[in-house]
Amino acid sequence: QRIQAPGVGAMAALRVSSDEGGEQLVLIAASYVTRHTGWRTRSPIFALNAGGTAFEHHHDVATVGAHDVEVTSVEGRHFVFFSNDKDERSTLQESELFEWVGGFPGGRLESRQRVSTDGAHAAEFFSSSSRDRHFLAVANLGDRGSNKYRRDSVVYELTPSAQRKPLKLVQSLPTLGATDFTAFSIDGITFLAVSNEQDDSKGGDIGSTIWALEPEKLAESRDEL
């Protein structure tokens, strides 16, 4: 199958509740740029049909140069975050947290919060080892057009019980052309690693950093790779 999802930068799969019982698989595409829309895109959401043979278009949401999409399900709520990279003028954009509301097929993604980003290239949902705290890390690359990559990427705490603005900024992390985050756990400790692409003056001859989640903040835990 080829789905109609022009200019896709990334995809993510999410399982939501169905009005008929059980779960429904949906596929969410981050539409980066197209010839018809430019940077102001409509990112489509597809649902697997009843026969399990194909994905069909369900609805779409407005995005701006969406470079990545990430999903998480916490305490019965389903969150989706689009990393909006840039438009035709600037990398200073608002990336957006959505929530799937309602059972399938009537359910839709609804906006929950917008956050300021600078060339957002990716994000990562992760949790503490005890699973009682939940976070979102956003990788801010900066601006390729002006060759400016020394940017702070940011970490938000996600409060699933919050009805309004579930994201709260808890920490800024110095990064260099950050293109991605990945989180993992070792011996009960949660780690967060950034992919640093390049620096304003040093180019790609730089390191990437791993932080460890401590009770109050993320602390650098290893020498740069």
N, C-alpha and C positions, 0 to 999 in steps of 0.2 A: 504494500500500500504506500502511496505517496499522498501525504496530507497537504492541504493548501495552507502553508505557514511561511509566507515570504520573509526573507531577511532574518532568519532565526539565529540568535546568538547562543541560546541554550534552551534546554527543556527539562522539565521535572514532572514526576508522576506522583499522584496523590489519590488516596482512597478516602471517599466520603460516604456517609450513610445514605441509603436508598429508601425512598418512601415504601418500597415493596419489601423491605427487610434486607438485611445483609449490607454489603458494601458495593460501591460503584467506583470503578477506576477512571480517573480523568488524567489527561495529559495537558500540561501547561507549557506553552511556548513563549519565549521572550523574543519579541520582534525588534531587531536592532535598527535597521534602516531599509527602506525600499525605494524604488524609482518613483512610485506613485505617491507615497506619503512623505518621503524624506525621513527626517528623524522622528517626527511626531507620528508614532505608529499605533496600531491596534494589535495587541498581543492576544492570540486566540487560545481558547480552551476547548479541548476535544474530549469526548466521552466514548468509551468502548460500547459498541452496540450490544443489544440483548443477546445476539448470537455469538458474541465474542469473536467476530470475524474482522471487524474494522473499527477505526476511530471516526466519529462523526463530529462536525463542528457543533458546539453547544452555545458559546457566547464569547465575547472578547472584552478586553479592558484597555483603557488608554495608557500608553507608556511613551517615554521619550528616550530613544536610543537604548532600549533595554538590552544590556549586555549579558545579564545572568538572571536566573530565577531559582529560588530555593524554597523548600517547603518543610514544615514541621507540624506534627500533631501532638498537642499537649493538653492534658486534662479534658479531653473530648472536643477541643477546639482545633480547627485546621487553619494554619497561617501560611501565607504565600508572600514572599518578598521579591520585588523586582529591583535590580540594581540598574538605575538609569544613568548611562555614561555621559551623554552629551546631546546637544542639538546643533544647529548650523552655526551658532555663535559662541557657545561656551560649554565648558565641562561642569560649571556650577549649576547643579540641578537638584531636584527633590526626588529621591528614591522613595518607594512606597510599599507599605505593608498592607496586605489585604487579608480578609478572612472569608472562608467559605461558609455561607450562611444558608441554612435550610437543607432539606433532604433532596436527593436527586429524584426527578429531573428538574424540579422547580428552583433548586438552590443556585446561588450565584456567588461570585467573588464580590465582596464589598470592601471599600477602602476603610482602613482603620487608622492609619497614621502616615504622614509624610515626614521624611528626615532629610536634612541638607547633606549633599554629597559632592565630591569633586572628582569627576571621572570615575565613578563607581564601576568596577569591573566584575566584582563577585561578592558573595556573602556566604556566611556559614552559620547555621543554627547549631548550638551545642549546649550541653548541660553539665552541671557539676557531677562528680562521681556518685554522689548521694541521690541525684535526680531531683533534688528539691529546689534548685535554681536553674534558670534557663536563660540563654544569652543569644545574641546575634552580633556577629563581627562583620563589618563592611570594609572591603578593600578599596581604598581610594587611590587610583593610579596617578592622578594629576592630569596634565595637559600635554599631549604629544605635539600639538601644533606649536606651542611655545617652548617645548623641551623643558618643562618644569615638572619634576617628579618627586620632589621632597615634600611629602604630604603626610599628615596624620591620618591613619585609618582609625576606625572607632568601634567600640564595643558597647552594646546596649544590653541591659537586663530586660528580659521579656517576662511580664507578669500576666499569666493566662487568665487570672480572675478579673483583670481590669476591663471595665466596659468601655473606657475611653483612653486612648493613647497608652497602649500596653508596653511601649518601649521607653526606657529611661536610660539616658547616656550615663555610663559608669566609668569609662576610661578612653583616653586617646592613646594610640600607639604610633611611634615614629616609624614610617615606612618609606620605601624608595620605589616608586612606580609599582605599587602593589597590584598584582593581577589576580590573586586568589588567597583564600584562607582554607586550612583544613584542621579539624580538631580530632584528637584521639586520646585514649586513656591507657596508662601503664601503671599497674600496681595501685589502683585506686586514685591516681592523680590525673586530672584532665589537662591536656596540653593543647596549645593553639599555635600553629605554624603559618607564617606568611610567606608568599612567593614574591620576592622583590625582583622586578625586572631590570631596572636601570636607574642610574643617578644622573643629575643634571650635568655633571662634569666628568664623572668616572665611567660613564656608560654602563655596560653590563658587568664590569669587574667589581662586584659588590657581594655581600653576603645576605642571607635571609635569616630570620630570627625565629626562635621557638620560645614561647612563654608558658609558664605553668600557672594554673588557676589556684590562687591562694584564697583564704577566707575573705579578704577585703578587696583584692585586685589581682590582675594578671602580672606576674613577675617574670622577668627574663630568667630562663632556667638553664640555658646552654649558650656556649659561645656561638657566634654567627657561623652558619654553615658555609 
